[in-house]
Amino acid sequence: MAVLWLPLTVPLTIFMAPYILIRRFIYHRKNQCSCQSYVSNQRKYVERHLAGVEQSLSNMDGRIKKDLNEWLDKEKKIYRNRVNCYHRMVSKTIHHREQAYALARKFASKFASMECRLVANLDLSEHQGTPPVIDEKTIGTGGFFFVHPASWGTQERLVVKSLRDPVAHPDHVYMEAHFHRAVTRLGINHIAPLRYLFEEVNESSKLYILLPFYPTNLHAYLINHMHEISLEKAVQISLNIGRAVLEMHAHELVHRDIKVSNILLDGENQVFLADFGTCQHGTENETIFLSRPYAPELVPKVTTSSDHQFSYEGSALDVFSIGVLMYTVAPKKSFDLPNQITRAHIDALDQTLMPQTYRTLMLRCLDDVPKNRPNAKEVVEQLNTIADQVAMSKPCLKCFENPRYARCLPCRHKTMCMACLNEMRQNDQRPKCILCRGIYTSIEEDTDSDTYKVATVSKK
């Protein structure tokens, strides 16, 4: 029988194939319709749910605003009450605070004198009661002190500072010794350290401040060697003093009289900040013995005040003094320190010898408004950057003297200093870059030590 059915399977399959295909098509069509119906129902459900959420949020908007406004009003009242409470408390005690501050200022020199006398006794006992040997020859004179050569025990190369007029300024030596001792104990670099204190006990006790001997000060050195000061040396001097000032400010100490005559030089021409008679705690100060050039915020007060007592920001004054120092040590043919440094003085400096960043920092430090000046930390950071630029700079390929601080445009080759580039432009209407021989139409300053190659421009 199987043999008989076998020939019939082929025609039967051909006959049933359309029927099977139609059944399968109808089946898949029904499934597809049911899926579309399911998706459509789900979409409608989601849309209804989102519409409900939207309606709820629109209703909540008013409630949220109301609750937020009520919370803000409550917090404002709490804050206002707290401020009023503090104000009432301060108002009740401000008079006592002023009295306490005045008393602290009044008796500061008394406490300083007790401290210095105790230290002087300890230093004397360290030398077995033998006093120092003080030469009567005067080797230096300041606003308040005479300076004499001295030695004490094994310390041969010392100097002694003694008051010029103990009657007029009896407490000045104690305040200077106190602050000089405080700064010395901090171990700050480039600070002339206080070695010993010695008190001569007689009817009118006299305190001597003993320091290491320094051959000269920066003022005397610049007068004789101004033409030898390079930009690298100028930046290093400013940076060393700036770091010392930064450390002082970090410990709430301000110097208030940074100038070239108060900066000492050792045998290797390293700088050391000295003279702490005007030093004070904190940033807001009063009572200062000023020396030119005056900071702009102090000029009208100095000219109108007879006792030189007024409040000012001591840290801003130190930053101003760093700006004056930067100008004073900037490379120039001869020493120059005007009574007031203006932008014209800075513009008159040889711009081929220093980058724009140095001049910009000077102007910021010398700003008329104290709050616009950078703080000591910013000054040191900028000077560090400038020092790196100067150290990494390469000499001009034409004069081989000045550093390369300029690029030719549009080729952007950095091969010559500003002076040589400007000279070429003046002598030739179509100046050419000495590297690529392309005509340059303008120049730009570039003090980045890492950009001596042509800057690549990405093509889109």
Buried (B, 14 or more C-beta within 10 A) or exposed (E): EEEEEEEEEEEEEEEEEEEEEEEEEEEEEEEEEEEEEEEEEEEEEEEEEEEEEEEEEEEEEEEEEEEEEEEEEEEEEEEEEEEEEEEEEEEEEEEEEEEEEEEEEEEBBEEBBEBBBEBBBEBBEEBEEEEBEBEEEEEBEBBBBBBBBBBBEEBEEBBBBBBBEBEEBBBBBBBBBBBBBBBBEEEBEBBBBBBBBBBBEEEEEEBBBBBBBBEBBBBBBBEEEBEEBEBBBBBBBBBBBBBBBBBBBEEEBBBBBBBBBBBBBBEEBBBBBBBBBBBBBEBEBEEBEBEEBBBBBBBEBBEEEEEEEBEBBBBBBBBBBBBBBBBBBBBBEEBBBEEEBEEEBBEEBBBBBBBEBBBEBBBBBBBEEBEEBBBBEBBBBBBBBBBBBBEEBEEBBBEEEBBBBBBBEEBBBBBBBBBBBBBBBEEEEEBBBBBBEEBBEEBEEBBEBEEBEEEEEEEE
